[in-house]
Amino acid sequence: MTKTLPIYSVTPFTMLDFPDKTACIVWFSGCNMRCPYCHNPVLVKGKGRGSIDEVMGFLKKRQGLLDGVVLTGGEASVYPGLPDFIRDIKALGYAVKLDTNGLRPDIIEKFLAEGFLDYVALDYKAPPAKFQAVTGVEKYEAFEKTLSLLCAQDKVAFELRTTVHTALMDEGDISAIIEDIGERGYSGTYFVQNFIDDNDRPTLGNIGAQERVLDIKSLPEPKGFKVEFRNF
């Protein structure tokens, strides 16, 4: 019997999702958060449709054509088979980027120690006071441990990003995040992403459009890192 992973689909080519690399994207279904603004409820609540053999067959055909593989979702880090999957990907010569919400610091610590990752995109969903409202879970401490692990090392490049819906977070919350990552010595790029209402794609929490857009001009200047604003 073919062993299956909860893989929803594969995007065969991207030049936007893995810095400086041509890549494909492997989309995992299932997630350990319930963010109301999520545009991928089918991934969060759906079941996987792909097998290891199918994905590995695709990657073998793309050797020499692609540089890397992006693992995203959903949330890839919750799946027990992920370490073996990454080993197989690395054995083919691909670089690996992981998009994660940071709720599995044990997995991130293991992956960093074993050299599994070449790039990480960590979602900083919200500061402690708003974390449960934004994510649906009371696990800020787990996320913070992942953030600390990444900030304490210099072998794997990583970025931080926050999606903002102003019904959930305001300028004070983003200012708190900017201050926090500055104090941690973060030196990469922090991406602040404005929520885009797409009428053709329902959100997980049916949150709808924002009444106003975040006032980015009121945010503090970052210290030691760069802030980039998307969709503003």
C-alpha positions as CSV (number, residue, x, y, z in Angstrom):
1,M,0.0,0.0,0.0
2,T,1.3,3.4,-0.9
3,K,2.0,5.6,2.1
4,T,0.2,8.9,1.8
5,L,1.0,12.3,3.2
6,P,-1.7,15.0,3.7
7,I,-0.5,16.8,0.5
8,Y,-3.3,18.8,-1.1
9,S,-1.6,19.9,-4.3
10,V,1.7,20.9,-5.9
11,T,2.4,24.2,-7.7
12,P,4.9,23.2,-10.3
13,F,6.8,26.5,-10.7
14,T,7.3,29.8,-8.8
15,M,10.0,32.5,-8.8
16,L,8.3,34.4,-6.0
17,D,8.1,32.1,-3.0
18,F,11.7,31.1,-2.4
19,P,14.2,34.0,-2.5
20,D,16.7,33.8,-5.3
21,K,15.5,30.3,-6.4
22,T,13.2,28.7,-8.9
23,A,11.0,26.3,-6.9
24,C,7.8,24.3,-6.7
25,I,5.3,24.5,-3.8
26,V,4.0,21.5,-1.9
27,W,0.7,22.4,-0.2
28,F,-0.2,20.4,2.9
29,S,-3.8,20.2,4.2
30,G,-4.6,20.5,7.8
31,C,-3.6,23.2,10.3
32,N,-3.2,23.6,14.0
33,M,-4.5,27.2,13.9
34,R,-7.9,28.7,13.0
35,C,-7.1,32.2,11.8
36,P,-10.4,33.9,10.8
37,Y,-8.8,35.7,7.8
38,C,-7.4,32.6,6.3
39,H,-8.1,32.4,2.6
40,N,-7.4,28.6,2.4
41,P,-10.2,26.9,4.5
42,V,-10.1,24.0,2.0
43,L,-6.5,23.4,3.1
44,V,-7.2,23.9,6.8
45,K,-10.2,21.5,6.9
46,G,-9.6,19.3,3.9
47,K,-7.8,16.0,3.4
48,G,-4.7,15.3,1.5
49,R,-4.9,14.0,-2.1
50,G,-1.2,13.2,-2.9
51,S,1.3,10.5,-2.0
52,I,5.0,10.5,-1.3
53,D,5.6,8.5,-4.5
54,E,3.7,11.0,-6.6
55,V,5.5,14.1,-5.3
56,M,8.9,12.4,-5.4
57,G,8.2,11.3,-8.9
58,F,7.5,14.9,-9.9
59,L,10.6,16.1,-8.1
60,K,12.8,13.6,-9.8
61,K,11.6,14.8,-13.2
62,R,12.4,18.4,-12.2
63,Q,16.0,17.8,-11.2
64,G,18.2,20.4,-12.8
65,L,15.2,22.6,-13.7
66,L,14.2,23.7,-10.2
67,D,16.5,24.8,-7.3
68,G,14.2,24.4,-4.4
69,V,11.0,23.1,-2.8
70,V,8.6,25.2,-0.7
71,L,6.7,23.3,2.0
72,T,3.6,25.2,3.0
73,G,-0.1,24.8,3.8
74,G,-2.0,24.5,5.9
75,E,0.9,23.7,8.3
76,A,3.5,21.2,7.1
77,S,5.3,20.9,10.5
78,V,2.6,18.9,12.2
79,Y,3.0,15.8,10.1
80,P,5.0,12.9,11.5
81,G,6.3,11.9,8.0
82,L,7.8,15.3,7.3
83,P,11.4,14.5,8.4
84,D,11.7,11.5,6.0
85,F,10.1,13.5,3.3
86,I,12.6,16.3,3.6
87,R,15.5,13.8,3.7
88,D,14.3,12.5,0.4
89,I,14.0,16.0,-1.1
90,K,17.5,17.0,0.1
91,A,18.9,13.7,-1.4
92,L,17.7,14.9,-4.8
93,G,19.8,18.1,-4.4
94,Y,16.9,20.5,-3.7
95,A,17.0,23.4,-1.2
96,V,14.1,23.4,1.2
97,K,12.0,26.4,2.4
98,L,9.5,25.9,5.2
99,D,6.5,28.2,5.8
100,T,5.4,27.8,9.4
101,N,3.3,29.3,12.1
102,G,5.9,28.2,14.7
103,L,3.7,26.1,16.9
104,R,6.1,23.1,16.7
105,P,9.4,24.4,18.1
106,D,10.5,20.8,18.8
107,I,10.4,20.1,15.0
108,I,12.1,23.4,14.1
109,E,14.9,22.7,16.6
110,K,15.4,19.2,15.2
111,F,15.4,20.5,11.6
112,L,17.9,23.2,12.3
113,A,20.2,20.8,14.1
114,E,20.1,18.3,11.2
115,G,20.5,20.9,8.4
116,F,17.2,20.2,6.9
117,L,16.3,23.8,6.1
118,D,17.7,26.4,3.8
119,Y,15.1,29.1,4.4
120,V,12.2,29.6,6.8
121,A,9.2,32.0,6.6
122,L,7.8,32.4,10.1
123,D,4.3,33.9,10.6
124,Y,4.3,36.2,13.6
125,K,0.5,36.2,13.9
126,A,0.0,38.5,16.8
127,P,1.5,39.8,20.0
128,P,0.7,37.8,23.2
129,A,-2.5,39.8,24.1
130,K,-4.1,39.2,20.7
131,F,-2.6,35.7,19.9
132,Q,-5.6,33.6,20.8
133,A,-8.1,36.0,19.1
134,V,-6.1,35.9,15.9
135,T,-5.1,32.2,15.8
136,G,-7.8,30.5,17.8
137,V,-5.3,28.8,20.1
138,E,-3.5,29.7,23.3
139,K,0.0,28.8,22.2
140,Y,2.0,32.0,22.1
141,E,4.7,30.4,24.2
142,A,5.3,27.7,21.6
143,F,5.5,30.3,18.8
144,E,7.9,32.4,20.9
145,K,10.2,29.4,21.4
146,T,10.4,29.0,17.6
147,L,11.1,32.7,17.2
148,S,13.9,32.5,19.8
149,L,15.4,29.5,18.1
150,L,15.6,31.2,14.8
151,C,16.9,34.5,16.2
152,A,19.6,32.7,18.1
153,Q,21.1,31.0,15.0
154,D,22.8,32.4,11.9
155,K,23.0,29.4,9.6
156,V,19.5,29.5,8.1
157,A,18.0,32.6,6.6
158,F,14.5,33.4,7.7
159,E,11.9,36.1,7.4
160,L,9.0,37.2,9.6
161,R,5.6,38.2,8.3
162,T,2.3,39.3,9.7
163,T,-1.1,39.5,8.0
164,V,-3.2,42.3,9.3
165,H,-7.0,42.6,9.4
166,T,-7.8,45.7,11.4
167,A,-10.9,44.1,13.0
168,L,-8.3,41.9,14.8
169,M,-5.2,44.0,15.1
170,D,-4.3,47.7,15.1
171,E,-1.2,49.9,14.9
172,G,-0.3,49.3,18.5
173,D,-0.1,45.6,17.9
174,I,2.2,45.9,14.9
175,S,4.3,48.4,16.8
176,A,4.6,45.9,19.7
177,I,5.8,43.2,17.2
178,I,8.4,45.7,15.6
179,E,9.7,46.5,19.1
180,D,9.9,42.8,20.1
181,I,11.8,41.6,17.1
182,G,14.1,44.6,17.3
183,E,14.9,43.6,20.9
184,R,15.6,40.1,19.8
185,G,18.3,41.3,17.4
186,Y,16.4,40.3,14.2
187,S,18.3,41.5,11.1
188,G,16.2,40.3,8.2
189,T,13.0,41.6,6.6
190,Y,9.7,41.9,8.4
191,F,6.8,41.7,6.0
192,V,3.5,43.4,7.0
193,Q,0.7,42.1,4.7
194,N,-2.6,43.9,4.4
195,F,-5.6,41.6,4.3
196,I,-7.2,41.5,0.8
197,D,-10.9,40.8,0.6
198,D,-11.4,38.3,-2.2
199,N,-15.1,37.8,-2.8
200,D,-14.4,34.7,-4.8
201,R,-12.5,33.0,-1.9
202,P,-14.3,32.7,1.5
203,T,-12.3,33.1,4.6
204,L,-12.1,30.5,7.4
205,G,-14.0,32.8,9.8
206,N,-16.1,34.6,7.2
207,I,-14.6,37.8,8.5
208,G,-15.3,39.9,5.5
209,A,-13.7,43.2,4.4
210,Q,-11.9,45.6,6.7
211,E,-13.5,48.9,7.6
212,R,-10.1,50.6,7.4
213,V,-6.5,49.9,6.4
214,L,-3.7,49.9,8.9
215,D,-2.0,53.4,9.1
216,I,1.5,52.3,8.3
217,K,2.9,55.9,8.6
218,S,2.2,55.8,12.3
219,L,4.4,52.7,12.9
220,P,7.8,53.1,14.6
221,E,11.1,52.9,12.7
222,P,12.6,49.5,12.9
223,K,16.0,49.1,14.5
224,G,18.5,46.8,12.8
225,F,16.0,45.3,10.3
226,K,13.9,46.2,7.4
227,V,10.1,46.4,7.2
228,E,8.3,45.9,3.9
229,F,4.6,46.5,3.3
230,R,2.6,44.3,1.0
231,N,-0.8,45.1,-0.6
232,F,-1.1,48.6,1.0
